[in-house]
Amino acid sequence: MAAHALPAAPPVQRPRVLVVGSAFVSAATIMTFVGLIGIYLTQRAAILGAGDTWLPKGVTIPLQQPNTMLFTLLMSVVTMQWAVHAIANNDRTNAYLALAITMFFGFATVVMTWYLYGLMKLDISASSQAVLIYSITGLHLLLLVVAMLFIALMAFRALAGSFDGRQHDGITAAALFWYAVVAIYVLIWITIYVTK
């Protein structure tokens, strides 16, 4: 009797703990910002209801810089999805290129935010409005830097060969968090920069 070799076992896929954890962190972050925006809108409605102006005299928030940041972040969603698609197809060159462009868009948004802070000239010691605006936008700026660090870490892991076409959970998790950061900015753009 001849012995037959058993077929090879299918490759074991790692649990997607990083993606699930990133989803929970993204949801918690979105809920935090919804709460902060709720506080902002409540304070704004109370001041406007009393017949006062929301922004102190002499303070303007230009719309050109927030619009530029919005379109930059929306373009970064496309490049981040490009990175996920490329790593899923084992196209490492395009994945690295897409991750680098996404990081560039993130850096450009950070620079534009600092420039906008200089243009607004809100005195944080003179008004509660400035505290709210700087708290919300500053926290988003910090979140954007954290998301960029997360992308950089996953890019280094991809460079080391941790991800391939079958297992690309790190890039997917970074993309999920990045999308949450962009969605939060859209909320900030509408409530703080557009409605003023």
Buried (B, 14 or more C-beta within 10 A) or exposed (E): EEEEEEEEEEEEEEEBEBBEEBBEBBEEBBEEBEEBBEEBBEBBEEBEEEEEEBBBEEBEBEEEBBEBBBEBBEBBBEBBBBBBBBBBEEBBEBBBBBBBBBBBBBBBBBEBBEEBBEEBEBEEEEBEBBBBBBBBBEBBBEBBBBBBEBBBEBBEBBEEEBBEEEBBBBBBBBBBBBBBBBBBBEBBBEBBBEEB
